[in-house]
Amino acid sequence: MKPLSKKKWGMLKKNWQLYLLFLPPLVWFILFRYWPMVGVQIAFKDFRPGDTIFNAKWIGLANFTKFFRHYLFWDLMKNTIVITLYQLAVNFPLPIIFALALNATCRDKFRKVVQYITYMPYFISTVVMVGIIMQLLNSRIGVINNIIAFLGGARTDFMASAKLFSSVYVWSGVWQNTGWNSIIYLAALSSISQELHEAAMIDGASRLNRVIHIDLPGIAPTMIVLLIMNCGQIMNLGFEKIFLMQNSMNLRASQVISTYVYSIGLKNAPPEFSYGTAIDLFNSAINLLLIVSVNKLMRRFGESSLW
Amino acid sequence: MKALDEGKDLRKSKKAEEKAAAKRQSQLMSRGDAVFYIVNDLLLLIFLLLVAYPIIYVFSASFSSPRAVMASKVILWPVEPSIEGYVAAFKESRIWTGYGNTIIYTVCGTCINLIMTILCAYPLSRRDFAGRNAFMFIVAFTMIFSGGMLPTYIVIKELGLIDTRWAMLLPSAIGVYNVIVMRTYYQTNISDELLDAAFLDGCDNFRFLWQIVIPLSKPITAVMILFYGVGHWNAFFNAFIYLSSRKLLPLQIFLREILVLNQMTSDLTFDPKLAAAKQGLADLLKYSLIIVSSLPIWCAYPFVQKYFVKGIMIGSIKG
């Protein structure tokens, strides 16, 4: 390390208070975010209750090979990837389309009402959300099944069906998040210059043409950034909603990596911390790899990237 | 505040511009465009109805009678209006315990969040904070990599926080995304000239933060309170993993028992007539609970909606 320049010393002296202010957050990050990262080493150890992170025995990659050879391995991978890709395919384009449509309407009041209502479900907690799903899809009194029955179909127990699990998960997410996720695109759309539109109008472009050739390219950078961020989350399905929607009847399709880590590490007795951590680490490594490579790809071919 | 007002003016003038454009547009509108606008608005209307219907339905069902709910008579409006569901909800002792705890966690947790976020974001916003890039990396890196569920659990255990109220407050004390939003706000709204002027007058960093930065950033502080507050109100995971004493549990845990796991405190009755009535009440109770548990959010939502949106807008500026 090179010695600090005079200017830097001056800055340090002048701003010692800033370091004091930053101290509590720094301690917090070390304790609650970086110390667990140090603890990740138990993925390569045989950590038993009573051990500390440091004195547990090293066993190399045994936990990883155990997972790769486990009979559930491919099921877990398949469930995780199917649900996330399904989710990405639906939940990525819909907010864009929704934002474009909202932006294109010329009724201001109507737009406000639509925004007001569609942002609402975002604030419902996951537990209540799953409660609502279960109530509305209930095979005895659920309104969705009532409608199906009214139309002459057979009542379906959605929550007990492994086949329907991913659809229920993804489309309830559409209901809850599409409105809210469109905000970021609306912000990008509002910064597109009005002159572009006027020029296009003089050239005789229809509104649809302007959506496709002005609005859409205008929000492309935002789309790319969000796509990269989404790709980094491919293996990172949220724990809560899947866990809450799980039951013994749909477990075949609903057991994903995060819920499996929970069940072997905290629910089952005796807890297998090392094994669970190894699975989690494997998962995080894939995520990290994905986000870095997608970012690199975007940097090479496009003008926008995350960093 | 000033910057925000300027933003408002800008937006207003933009609105006026847009309106004028729309007027010109309507004079020029071709038949194709007319069709486009109709189809576009129709699609929006359909989506609006799809989102609104479940909310209206749950609300109406919660105000119906147990019999109507059990017989699936509710379609849009309350049938045989009653408040039996709410009476049953308030008789649940679990709901009271949960409500009390959740209020404690939300109020204390949000205070801690706010202090920590300001302490973290302000130094990072200063160009003359030597080492800020390294610190920023330390903060941002936790967004893409974390120790994971089990190592975090071990740390919380080693710190002796398991089954204490602190487990609900400390592990979630800082939201990295919110730090970045806050930092971006400081960078764009607190000018270097202001800082220099204050320092020339003998102000130090503590005083500058307390007397100038915080009062000048009231709008973003309000946004933070809302984001963190809703987060605490809805939080489930930490309580689920770290807490076991029933008297410490927040509302969401009890809601899971009732809404998801279907655990009712009803005493067992073997009279089939009574059992049917109980079933109806249990069905109704769930609808009422959904409303009751989200009540503070529903009540606040109309007033704070625009602040939430503002928070997202600020966050969307690449920092």
Interface residues (C-beta under 8 A of the other chain):
Chain A: K8 M11 L12 K14 N15 Q17 L18 Y19 L21 F22 P24 P25 L26 W28 F29 L31 F32 R33 Y34 W35 P36 M37 V38 G39 V40 I42 I53 F98 A101 L102 A104 T105 C106 R107 F110 V113 V114 Y116 I117 T118 Y119 M120 P121 F123 I124 S125 T126 V127 V128 V130 G131 I132 M134 Q135 L136 I141 V143 N146 W175 T178 G179 W180 I183 I184 A187 A188 S190 Q194 H197 E198 M201 S206 R207 L208 T222 V225 G232 F239 E240 L244 S258 V261 Y262 G265 L266 F273 G276 T277 D280 L281 N283 S284 N287 L288 I291
Chain B: K14 E17 E18 A21 A22 R24 Q25 S26 L28 S30 G32 D33 F36 Y37 N40 D41 L43 L44 L45 F47 L48 L50 V51 A52 P54 I55 Y57 V58 V69 M70 S72 V74 I75 M116 L119 C120 Y122 P123 L124 R126 D128 F129 A130 F135 I138 V139 T142 I144 F145 S146 G147 G148 M149 L150 P151 T152 Y153 I154 V155 L159 L170 P171 A173 I174 D204 N205 F206 L209 V230 W233 N234 A235 F236 F237 I241 Q252 L255 R256 L259 V260 D283 K286 Y287 L289 I290 S293 S294 I297 Y301 Q305 F308 V309 I312 M313 S316 K318
